[in-house]
Structures are given as structure tokens and as C-alpha cells.
Amino acid sequence: MQQAAGDGSGRFLRIGAGIRLLPELLPARPVGDLPIPLPPARRFRAFRRKYGIKSVR
């Protein structure tokens, strides 16, 4: 479901912009409250798998 690259449908998760997705996964908490700034790409993969986010590439 990749539309315009600008709307962040798919490829936006590669960069730190992925933080935008976190609030949607976790119960609503401010981004500043996250215990970690942003998990490394490898760990984020497992993180996505854990939450069953397959639409994001």
C-alpha cells in the first residue's frame, strides 16, 4: 500500500520518523515518555514483528 512517498505510507519508518508510528502502537503516551530514543533498525524489526505491523516496510 505504498502511495506517494511523501505521505509516509511505507518508507517513512526507515528513518527516525518511525517514532511517529510508536504512539499508534503503544497506549497513548507522549513521544518524550519513551524509555529509549529510538530502537536500532534491527531491534525495530523485532519490535514491528512483535506488534504485527506488516504493512510497514
GISUL-V513181 format. One record per residue. RES is the residue in one small letter. SS is DSSP state (H for helix, E for strand, L for the rest). OMEGA is omega as a letter, one per 30 degrees, with the letter a starting at -180 (999 if undefined). D_CENTER is the distance of its C-alpha to the mean C-alpha in whole Angstrom. Layout:
res=<RES/RES>
ss=<SS/SS>
omega=<OMEGA/OMEGA>
d_center=<D_CENTER/D_CENTER>
This chain:
res=<m/q/q/a/a/g/d/g/s/g/r/f/l/r/i/g/a/g/i/r/l/l/p/e/l/l/p/a/r/p/v/g/d/l/p/i/p/l/p/p/a/r/r/f/r/a/f/r/r/k/y/g/i/k/s/v/r>
ss=<L/L/L/L/H/H/H/L/L/L/H/H/H/H/L/H/H/H/H/H/H/H/H/H/H/L/L/L/L/L/H/H/H/L/L/L/L/L/L/L/H/H/H/H/H/H/H/H/H/H/H/L/L/L/L/L/L>
omega=<l/l/l/a/a/a/l/a/a/a/a/a/a/a/l/l/l/l/l/a/a/a/a/a/a/l/a/l/a/a/a/a/a/a/a/l/l/a/l/a/a/a/a/l/l/l/l/a/a/a/l/l/a/a/a/l/999>
d_center=<16/15/17/18/15/16/14/11/11/10/10/8/5/8/9/8/7/4/5/6/4/5/9/9/8/11/14/14/14/14/12/15/15/13/15/13/12/9/10/11/10/12/11/8/9/11/9/7/11/12/10/12/9/11/11/8/10>
